[in-house]
Amino acid sequence: MILENGTVWIPDSKTPNGVAEVPLTEIVADAFRSQLAISGPGPYLFPSEENSDGYQKTFKTVWHATLRRAGVQYFRIYDLQSTYATRLSAGGVADGWVTQLLRQGDAKVFKKYSQMKLQMKREALAKQNRPANESGSSFGTASQNEKGFDTVLAQ
């Protein structure tokens, strides 16, 4: 990890595209710094005394416990990749860059996420159908119970 440079090097992967230098956001870099302080000196970011190899091989139990403690309904850790891709795409990141950030060699995998993007577009368009004075804080519109202006003033 090169936290000063904001990257992490992945030297080993199941696929050739998985081997990469990955850019980190400042939040992720801070999380890595915190984990390094916890894990102490050694070659592993997630050491394990319970494993003879000395590192955490699976996160299944840890993931379940973390979600439970946080009060979050269970979801597969793998689903975070879909969320990441969907948010990048919805945020306007070009499909080719999303594919690279996912460390995928083929844009075919992106088809799965483009369906999610289509659903997000439909939901956004559906919001146009609500009356202007309907409760909704996204545009600062006054609710029917508040004193405020409707779209057209009554005469």
Sequence and secondary structure as in RCSB ss.txt:
>XXXX:A:sequence
MILENGTVWIPDSKTPNGVAEVPLTEIVADAFRSQLAISGPGPYLFPSEENSDGYQKTFKTVWHATLRRAGVQYF
RIYDLQSTYATRLSAGGVADGWVTQLLRQGDAKVFKKYSQMKLQMKREALAKQNRPANESGSSFGTASQNEKGFD
TVLAQ
>XXXX:A:secstr
 BTTTTEEEE   SSGGGSEEEE  HHHHHHHHHHHHHH SSS SSB SSSTTSB    HHHHHHHHHHHT    
 TTHHHHHHHHHHHHTT  HHHHHHHTT S GGGHHHHHHHHHHHHHHHHHGGGS TTSSBGGGTB  TTS    
SS   
